[in-house]
Structure formats: C-alpha cells, structure tokens
C-alpha cells in the first residue's frame, strides 16, 4: 500500500465587511487538491452556515406542479414507452428493448456516442430522493449491465462505458421521469481518460493501485469513509468536483464485465442510501457517473468508481450551480465539508436502516 497524501493549503482574503460593522475581516480560504487528478476545490468557513444562499430549499409546491404538468405529456408514463421509444436492431437486442421489472432500456433518440441507451427507472413519473428503492435501481442497473455486455460481445471495439444519471432539470434532465443513461464508445471521454491515465501513472510510479491505496488510507484515517457495501466502498471526496460529492470504489473490479449481480446490488443499495441522505439535506436533484476500465482488458491501477453529486434544488428560476468557477476554471466550492457529510451519511448505509 502507498499512503495517499491529501494536500491542502490556505490563503487569506481581507476586506472591510459591512456585515461586521465595517470592521476589517480576514477570511481563510482552504484549497484542497485531489491526490489523483490535481482537481482543486475551495472551502471558505464563512460560507459554512450560509449554504441556503447558494442552495435555496427545494420548492415542494413548485415540484408537485412541475410533476403534474409534465405527467400529461410524458412519453414514458402509462406504458406509452411501448409506442414512443426507439428500439435497437435485433442482432443487438432481440426484442429491441431490455425490460427488467418496472425498468426499460431503449436507445437515446439523439445519441452522444455509438452506444447511448436510456433506462426508464420505474413507472412512477416523479420521485423524491427518499423514494429510489434499491430493488428498483438494481433492475435498472442490471439492464444497463446486460446492455453493456451485449454491446461488447457484438463489437469488442466498444470498450469504454459509463453509467450515468441526470435527475430533474437543474441537473440537466430534459424529462422529469427518472432515468439513467448508458454511454459506450471506442474511446474514453475527457474525465474518463484522465482517471485511467492518472491511475496508470500512479501504478507505474508506486507499483500499487491508487483506488485501493485511497480506500486503505481513508479507512485508516476514518474522516471521510462512509460504509462498505459488498465489494464497494463508499466515501466522501476529499476535493469534490461537485456539490456534496460521494464516491464509491469497487475494490475487485477493473471493468463492468467483471461485475456480478452482487456488485450491481451494492451500487443500487449505496445509491438508494445516499439519495435518502441527500433528501435529508434538502436536496432534490442529482447526477452520477460510474466509470469502468476498458471492457475485457486490463487497465493497470484502475478500479470501477462512481461519482455522485447533488445539483441546484428544484425551484422556479433557479440559479445554476455550475458557472465560471466550475465550468471554465474547473474548480469547485465545498459548501459542506466532506468530513461533516461522511459523519451525517453513515447512518444511511447502516444495514439496520
Ligand atoms: Zn413519466
């Protein structure tokens, strides 16, 4: 094992603060650097009890209105998916779509990659984040894994896959109805490639796997570890790329073809618990991406990993949470310290819950 070093440094801002009667105020800004990618996030303690300025509460009346308005024209509801959604050619999927329980996988009408599937997550049009049951997510993820295996069997060049989600418009979703998106391409995308290359570099330099080193270091120190669920380890990100970021690492899995149903179940249980934790924080939207190494190949030093983040809450005329600081400068603001989040989130993956 190589112990991971979590680099942080501080800078100070000074100004006469009208909120403190015009006195000279000194604010400490902590900068955290991700040990693998170098991604920087900042934490200013002055913001710690002012999260509601950046992330006003979900407007539940507005949420109910949006759900009811969009239900009428939803192409997935009331079984309409059977007529409205595209189908894959029968050599890839004999019935054109994959159905698991209440979940259905079908092609995205406007694909962003050679393989781009959508998975309808249940018949219910709108869900609070407290209402994504593990069994439902397991069906959806299981369909995604089946699709990925079929894509690779049909064309071994299709080696780079991610499983993703946008939930609700502030998180980029164009439809309210819960759904996942599976992307598959002959080459990895930008962040995917960065993870693979940085993992490979760590392996070349230290002879160990970054992700196992990360889990070992985090579990030895304990401040950001949340829980083990099957083979997966859930933790908060030291230097998050998004709000309230939770990560998971599958410690024995380099790529999706190695996953068993137990691994899928672990992802479903972990996501379900962490979405309940988000709900308790007052969040109503999320994104996640789960990354795989190249299918059927060895990717030295890599393990399947997931990033889950919350986004701006559902409310009229919401302010985006992704502006120049994130989108162009590629930093992130830590609105709640990862150590505080981990402490709050542990009970949601306690098997007694
Ligand atoms: Zn719907």
Boltz pocket constraint, residues with backbone or C-beta under 6 A from the ligand:
constraints:
  - pocket:
      binder: B
      contacts: [[A, 70], [A, 71], [A, 74], [A, 75], [A, 76], [A, 77], [A, 123], [A, 124], [A, 125], [A, 126], [A, 177]]
      max_distance: 6.0
